[in-house]
Amino acid sequence: MSDEKDWTWVLERPCSECGAAVQTLSREELAPRIRSTAAAWRDMLGRGALVTQPPHGASRTWTILEYGAHVRDVFDLFEDRIRTMLKKRKPPTFKDWNQDDAAKGYADEDPNKVAYVLASNAGKIADILDRVKGDEWAKEGKRSDGAEFTVESIARYLIHDVEHHLWDAHQILDGD
């Protein structure tokens, strides 16, 4: 998903596909939720040959490995965005990120390395969120498409993204 696709509605209502209701999470639940989702991804990526097989049906375009590599990179991207929001006085505007460009080569990666780095990246974000206090939750940033976020809302948005892709991976295992 490029930053051009608008999934910000997940901040207001549950996702009709994966069921994530990130708008209901308390601030204290954000970091633990990221850690538990990363653990679920590590389990998913440890499923051997299933991870690299093409998905069932025409509705899926990525393998489980490719989704996992994407999630690894999403955690890295959002760590940078959250750190920048916390450091800057003036709300930063983030450059567009195109997932399809970033995905080139995902299929050739080692699932164990992807799982390790994914967990490490998730831990970095969770650690940052554990340290956010008071007014820092309201610090702002903006995507290049104009979508505005606070530290709190971007963390919720992130959780939906990585959980939704975990749901995508389960759909592949279940044959859609």
Secondary structure, 3 states (H helix, E strand, C coil): CCCCCCCHHHHCCCCCCCCCCHHHCCHHHHHHHHHHHHHHHHHHHCCHHHHCCCCCCCCCCCCHHHHHHHHHHHHHHHHHHHHHHHHCCCCCEECCCCHHHHCCCHHHCCHHHHHHHHHHHHHHHHHHHHHCCHHHHHCEEEECCCCEEEHHHHHHHHHHHHHHHHHHHHHHHCCC
